[in-house]
């Protein structure tokens, strides 16, 4: 597996809080941050899938309603 280093700037308070939380979790800071970012990525992907699913359901419903209206119009003749 190829790895790449990511870096970001953070204030002292954030760094200290992150280090303490990592220690409490029994993890190195880098592992703690990696896990947190992975969880965020998964949550964002799940939200995106849910949004796309809602959009698709709405389009499917609109299509079905239009087909039903067309069929009903043909039966009333």
C-alpha positions in Angstrom: 0.0 0.0 0.0 1.3 3.4 -1.0 1.0 6.1 1.7 1.0 9.8 1.4 1.5 12.3 4.2 -1.3 14.8 4.8 -0.7 17.9 6.8 -2.7 20.8 8.1 -2.4 23.7 10.4 -4.1 23.6 13.8 -4.2 25.8 16.8 -2.5 24.8 20.1 -5.8 24.1 21.8 -6.9 21.8 19.0 -3.6 19.9 19.1 -3.7 19.5 22.8 -7.3 18.3 22.8 -6.6 15.8 20.0 -3.5 14.4 21.7 -5.5 14.0 25.0 -8.4 12.3 23.2 -6.0 10.0 21.3 -4.3 9.0 24.5 -7.6 8.3 26.2 -8.6 6.1 23.1 -5.2 4.3 23.4 -4.1 5.5 19.9 -1.3 7.5 18.5 -2.4 11.0 17.4 -2.0 10.1 13.7 -4.1 7.0 14.1 -6.7 8.9 16.0 -6.9 11.6 13.3 -6.9 9.0 10.5 -9.8 7.2 12.1 -11.7 10.5 12.6 -11.3 11.5 9.0 -12.3 8.0 7.8 -15.5 8.2 9.9 -16.2 11.7 8.5 -15.6 10.5 4.9 -18.0 7.5 5.4 -20.7 9.8 7.0 -20.4 12.2 4.1 -20.7 9.4 1.5 -23.7 7.9 3.3 -25.4 11.4 3.3 -24.7 11.8 -0.4 -26.1 8.3 -1.2 -29.2 9.1 0.9 -29.7 12.4 -0.9 -29.3 10.8 -4.3 -31.7 8.0 -3.3 -34.3 10.6 -2.3 -33.9 12.4 -5.6 -34.2 9.2 -7.5 -37.3 8.2 -5.5 -38.9 11.6 -6.2 -38.2 11.3 -10.0 -39.6 7.7 -10.0 -42.7 8.8 -8.1 -43.3 11.7 -10.5 -42.8 9.4 -13.5 -45.3 6.8 -12.1 -47.8 9.5 -11.4 -47.5 10.8 -14.9 -48.0 7.3 -16.4 -51.0 6.7 -14.2 -52.5 10.0 -15.2 -51.9 9.1 -18.9 -53.5 5.7 -18.4 -56.5 7.2 -16.5 -57.0 9.7 -19.3 -57.2 6.9 -21.9 -59.7 4.9 -19.9 -62.1 7.8 -19.5 -62.8 8.1 -23.2 
